[in-house]
Amino acid sequence: MTTTLITGANKGIGLETARRLSSDGHDVWLGARSAARGRAAADEVGGRFVELNVTSEDSVARAAAVIEGEVGHLDVLINNAGITGPLGD
């Protein structure tokens, strides 16, 4: 089974991608900053939730550890989370 993590997966394109990949047999992890919205989205599509804020290295490391602890690997990463704010160099 293919293990897939989608960042920003609790709504919009991320949620629809999770829905379709889950229905195609992927083990889909939905990454989201909000635990309540992320869990609801994961329940809706038959996936698994992992708390993930892509702007925080600590959050990314924790999410990676959760997935590694549960399944041992990640096959596909879909980096869908948007980041707002000023652009840097």
C-alpha positions, -999 to +999 in steps of 0.1 A: +000+000+000+012+035-008+016+058+021+009+094+012+011+126+033-008+157+021-001+190+038-029+215+041-054+187+036-083+198+057-101+217+029-100+226-008-077+208-032-058+190-004-090+175+009-102+164-025-068+149-033-070+130+000-105+118-009-095+105-043-062+089-032-079+072-003-106+058-026-078+045-048-063+025-019-036+049-006-029+051+031-035+088+033-023+110+061-039+145+062-016+171+076-033+202+091-026+229+117-060+226+133-065+193+151-103+196+151-106+203+113-079+179+104-095+150+123-129+158+108-114+158+073-095+125+079-127+109+092-146+122+062-123+106+036-112+076+055-076+088+061-055+095+091-047+128+107-013+142+117-009+177+132+014+196+109+024+232+106+048+235+076+062+268+090+076+250+121+106+227+119+095+211+152+060+204+139+074+188+107+098+166+128+070+156+151+047+147+121+075+127+105+081+108+137+044+100+141+042+086+105+075+067+108+063+052+141+030+041+126+040+028+092+078+031+090+079+050+057+064+076+034+061+070-003+045+102-015+045+138-002+020+163-016+031+197-004-003+215-007-001+238+024-001+275+016+020+300+035+011+337+036+033+366+045+060+388+031+085+373+007+121+371+018+154+369-001 
